[in-house]
Amino acid sequence: MSTIKSGNYSFQEPPFKNGDVVTGGNYSQLVLDTEICKSVTTLTVTGGNFCNCKPQPGWIITGGNWCRKSFCSHEHPEWIARGLHECAEDCEHRDGTEKQWVNIDEEALKQESDSNSAEKAPVQVLSTVDSYGITRQTFQKQVFIYKDTNLGSNKPKVVKG
């Protein structure tokens, strides 16, 4: 039996053992209701950050932060590799229904075209011929204009000349 007073085990499995007492530390998980330490049947928690964690039935919990927070991939795209689910363009944390066309590169166009997702964004290829007779292509994807509760708006800024 050990008393665990500190440590940062966010986004990973904590090193708890049967009979341990947790008084502090960070054990947050990315996905809501993540079960941690499934094999630990007896644990006493009096403190610590357990955001998005689901306790096991035999644990004694008298304290700690047991909040639930939905993380969005548009706020934290680097966390997708750690297991965060990719949010749709119109996820609940964004406010907006108006759409706009944004330029994308050829690789992004290929990824959109190859995607089997039901939420696949519309894409288009625009061709223009310059004064020398050279045809140039621009690739665009349709996205929602949104006002994010944390990040602000993605609406293009109008530059006054």
Order of alpha helices (4+ residues) and beta strands (2+ residues): beta-beta-beta-beta-beta-beta-beta-beta-alpha-beta-beta-beta-beta
